Amino acid sequence: MDISGRGKVDLTIDEDRIGWITISNLDGNTIDIEVLQDLLSALTDVMGDETIRVVALTGKGRRAFSVGYNGSCVRINDRGFLKNIYSLGFSISRALQTLNLPVISVVDGLALGMGLEFALSTDMIIASDHSRFGMPDLKFGLPSFTGIIPEIMDRFPSQAYNRIISGEIMNAVEAKSMGFVSSVMPDNSFSKESRKFLKEINPELFTFYKSMRSMSGRSSTVDRLFFDVYDTSKIKLRELYTFRNSL
């Protein structure tokens, strides 16, 4: 089913009871406010559907899982607007983390900026070997909109945090060596192998161990205050979009 009615987020359930949440927006599955609202709606529907055993978050096509946030250049200096984006992003990230089901990011292509943040909010990332990961947004002044970045220091080796916070873009093998990608699969068999991976997950055991993992007591308060003092004139959206298109 198309959650948005605009073709930006789809929720489908296959014969293996895998709930596929697919971002489908423009060439790079960019994230705008409509996508954020629709992702929340999709996650709400998943929570209420007892037939689903595993949730897969992915992007349409083979270019990108998502190249990240695609906002209005006009409104990017509006602090109230930025706080609203953050509130939605934080809520989605939290929902992905706390959903009482295995939640796997299936990445085929670019996972950048807010796209990477949502992937990091899931329980596990599996990727095709042509995929790339990073937060280049930070180099163009666009901050995190989910609050997940500080948690990278606790969950992964310090070099993972350092490379992500620097805005570097890593290939799938490098991301796996950093610990935040669990499995890298060949491009030519990725669709088949990723589905096999999801099908073989034991949701009961997975969810049990997930519930045992201590949750961070992160709060949105500090991050929201950040937008009160951040110099939004440093955000260079047009330059960021030009950079993404060059990848």
C-alpha positions in Angstrom: 0.0 0.0 0.0 1.1 3.6 -0.7 1.1 5.3 2.7 1.4 8.9 1.4 -1.0 8.8 -1.6 1.8 10.6 -3.4 4.0 7.6 -4.1 6.8 8.7 -1.6 6.6 5.9 0.9 5.2 2.4 0.3 4.4 -0.3 2.9 4.0 -3.8 1.5 3.9 -7.2 3.2 5.3 -10.2 1.2 4.6 -13.9 1.5 7.3 -14.3 4.1 5.6 -11.8 6.3 8.3 -9.2 5.8 7.0 -5.7 6.0 8.9 -3.6 3.4 8.9 0.2 4.1 10.3 1.7 0.8 11.3 5.4 0.4 10.4 6.4 -3.2 11.1 10.1 -3.8 12.9 11.6 -6.8 16.1 10.2 -8.1 17.9 9.7 -4.8 15.0 8.9 -2.5 15.5 12.3 -0.9 13.8 12.9 2.5 11.4 15.9 2.7 8.7 16.7 5.3 6.2 14.6 3.4 8.5 11.6 3.5 9.0 12.1 7.2 5.3 12.2 7.9 4.7 9.2 5.7 7.5 7.2 7.4 5.8 7.8 10.8 2.5 6.6 9.4 4.1 3.5 8.0 5.8 2.7 11.3 2.5 3.2 13.1 0.8 0.8 10.7 3.6 -1.8 11.3 3.2 -1.5 15.0 -0.5 -2.5 14.7 0.0 -5.4 12.3 0.6 -8.7 14.0 1.1 -10.6 10.8 4.6 -8.9 10.2 7.6 -10.8 11.5 10.4 -8.7 10.2 10.6 -5.0 9.0 12.8 -4.0 6.1 13.6 -0.3 5.5 14.8 0.3 2.0 14.9 2.7 -1.0 13.4 2.4 -4.4 15.9 1.6 -7.2 19.6 0.9 -7.2 21.0 4.4 -6.9 20.2 5.1 -3.3 18.7 4.0 -0.1 18.4 7.8 0.5 20.8 10.6 -0.3 19.4 12.5 2.7 17.3 15.5 3.6 16.1 17.7 0.8 14.6 20.8 2.3 13.6 24.2 1.1 16.4 26.6 0.6 14.0 29.4 1.5 13.0 27.8 4.8 16.3 26.4 5.9 17.1 29.5 8.0 13.7 29.2 9.8 14.6 27.8 13.3 11.0 26.7 13.9 10.9 24.8 10.7 14.3 23.1 11.5 12.9 22.1 14.9 9.9 20.6 13.3 12.1 18.5 11.0 14.2 17.5 14.0 11.1 16.5 15.9 9.9 14.3 13.1 13.4 12.8 12.5 13.9 12.1 16.2 10.5 10.4 16.5 11.2 8.1 13.5 14.7 7.2 14.7 13.2 6.4 18.2 10.4 4.3 16.6 12.9 2.3 14.5 15.0 1.6 17.6 12.1 0.6 19.9 9.9 -1.3 17.5 9.2 -4.7 19.0 10.3 -6.5 15.8 13.6 -7.0 14.0 14.2 -3.9 11.8 16.8 -4.3 9.1 18.0 -1.6 6.7 18.5 -3.0 3.2 20.9 -0.6 1.5 21.5 -0.7 -2.2 23.4 2.4 -3.2 24.0 5.6 -1.4 23.0 6.0 2.3 23.9 9.6 3.1 23.0 12.2 5.7 19.5 11.6 7.2 19.3 8.4 5.1 22.3 7.1 7.0 20.9 8.3 10.3 17.7 6.3 9.8 19.8 3.2 8.7 21.9 3.5 11.9 18.6 3.7 13.9 17.6 0.2 12.7 18.9 -3.0 14.3 21.1 -4.0 11.4 22.3 -2.8 8.0 22.9 -5.2 5.1 24.3 -3.7 1.9 25.2 -4.4 -1.7 28.8 -4.1 -2.4 28.4 -0.9 -4.5 26.8 0.9 -1.6 28.4 4.0 0.0 27.8 5.6 3.4 28.5 9.0 5.0 27.4 12.3 6.4 28.6 14.8 3.8 25.8 17.1 4.9 27.9 18.1 7.9 30.6 19.6 5.6 27.8 21.8 4.1 26.5 23.0 7.4 23.4 20.7 7.6 23.2 19.2 11.1 21.8 15.9 12.2 18.0 15.8 12.4 17.6 12.6 14.5 19.9 12.9 17.5 21.6 9.5 16.7 25.1 10.8 15.9 26.3 10.9 19.5 25.2 7.3 20.0 27.7 6.1 17.3 30.5 6.7 19.9 28.9 4.1 22.2 27.8 1.5 19.6 30.8 1.4 17.3 34.6 1.8 17.3 35.9 5.4 17.7 37.1 5.4 14.1 33.6 4.9 12.9 32.4 8.1 14.7 35.5 10.0 13.5 35.0 9.1 9.9 31.2 9.8 9.9 31.5 13.1 11.7 34.2 14.2 9.3 31.7 13.9 6.4 33.8 11.2 4.7 32.0 8.8 2.3 32.9 5.1 2.8 32.3 2.1 0.6 30.4 -0.9 1.9 33.6 -2.9 2.8 34.9 0.0 4.8 31.6 0.5 6.6 31.6 -3.2 7.5 35.1 -2.9 8.9 33.8 0.0 11.0 31.1 -2.3 12.4 27.9 -0.5 11.4 27.3 -2.7 8.3 26.6 -6.3 9.2 26.8 -8.0 5.8 27.9 -7.0 2.3 26.4 -8.9 -0.6 27.3 -9.0 -4.3 25.5 -6.6 -6.5 24.3 -9.2 -9.0 22.6 -11.3 -6.4 21.7 -8.7 -3.8 17.9 -8.9 -4.2 17.9 -12.6 -3.8 20.4 -12.8 -1.0 19.0 -10.0 1.0 15.5 -11.6 0.9 17.0 -14.9 2.0 18.8 -13.1 4.9 15.5 -11.5 6.1 13.6 -14.8 5.7 16.0 -16.7 7.9 15.9 -14.3 10.8 14.3 -15.8 13.9 12.1 -12.9 15.1 11.4 -14.3 18.5 15.1 -14.7 19.5 16.1 -11.5 17.7 13.4 -9.5 19.6 14.3 -11.1 22.9 17.9 -10.0 22.6 16.9 -6.6 21.3 14.7 -6.1 24.4 17.7 -7.0 26.6 19.9 -4.4 25.0 19.9 -1.3 27.2 18.4 1.7 25.5 20.1 5.1 25.6 18.3 7.7 27.7 18.7 10.1 25.0 16.4 13.1 25.0 15.5 15.5 22.3 15.8 18.5 24.6 19.5 19.2 24.2 19.4 18.8 20.4 16.3 21.1 20.1 18.2 23.8 22.1 21.0 23.4 19.6 18.8 24.9 16.9 18.3 28.0 19.0 22.0 28.9 18.8 23.2 27.3 15.6 24.3 29.7 12.8 21.9 28.6 10.1 23.6 30.9 7.6 26.3 28.2 7.4 23.9 25.8 5.7 24.7 25.6 2.0 21.9 23.4 0.5 22.5 24.3 -3.1 26.2 23.3 -2.8 25.2 20.1 -1.0 22.7 19.1 -3.7 25.3 19.8 -6.4 27.7 17.5 -4.6 25.2 14.7 -4.2 24.4 14.9 -7.9 28.1 14.4 -8.7 28.2 11.1 -6.9 
